Amino acid sequence: MVHAPLTLQGFLELVPDEAHAEALFLSARWPEGPVCRWCGSVGNARRLPGRKMLFHCRDCGRATSARAGTPMAASH
């Protein structure tokens, strides 16, 4: 099946604001829930309040970012 190219208007409808962009990125990065890059635990992390895309692993106690290991790692 061939899809039509995504236009700028189509992208803005798909991602109208930062919250939607973050949700889309997190679901693409971790479809089963946050994965700790230190211990590999899946779905056992809580979001750190006030920190974008940063999670605290309940198993090993370390923090991990959804951007770690991606081209967006150094972005704000």
C-alpha positions in Angstrom: 0.0 0.0 0.0 1.4 3.4 -1.0 0.8 6.4 1.3 0.6 10.0 0.1 3.6 12.2 1.3 3.0 14.0 4.5 2.5 17.7 3.9 3.3 20.5 6.4 -0.4 21.0 7.0 -0.8 17.2 7.6 2.1 17.2 10.0 0.7 20.2 12.0 -2.7 18.3 12.2 -0.9 15.2 13.5 1.3 17.1 15.9 -0.5 20.4 16.9 1.5 21.1 20.0 4.5 20.0 22.1 2.5 17.7 24.3 1.3 15.7 21.2 4.8 15.7 19.8 6.2 14.2 23.0 3.4 11.6 23.2 4.1 10.6 19.6 7.9 10.3 20.2 7.4 8.3 23.4 5.0 5.9 21.8 7.4 5.4 18.8 10.4 5.0 21.1 8.9 2.8 23.7 5.6 1.1 22.6 5.5 -1.1 25.7 6.4 1.7 28.1 9.7 3.3 29.3 12.8 1.1 29.0 15.6 1.7 31.5 18.9 2.0 29.6 20.8 0.9 32.6 19.0 -2.3 33.7 16.6 -3.0 30.8 13.5 -2.9 32.9 10.4 -2.3 30.8 7.4 -0.3 31.9 8.6 0.1 35.5 9.6 3.8 35.5 7.9 7.0 36.6 8.1 10.3 34.9 10.2 12.8 36.8 8.0 15.9 37.5 9.1 19.0 35.7 11.5 17.2 33.5 10.7 16.5 29.8 11.0 12.9 28.8 13.1 12.0 31.8 12.1 8.9 33.8 13.2 7.3 37.1 13.5 3.5 37.1 11.9 1.8 40.0 14.1 -1.3 39.7 17.6 0.2 39.7 16.9 3.7 40.9 18.6 5.5 38.0 17.2 8.1 35.6 16.9 7.6 31.9 15.8 9.9 29.1 13.7 8.9 26.1 16.2 10.9 23.9 19.2 8.9 25.1 20.7 6.9 22.3 18.9 8.8 19.6 19.9 11.7 17.3 17.9 13.9 19.6 20.1 13.1 22.6 21.7 16.5 22.9 18.5 18.5 21.9 16.4 20.6 24.2 
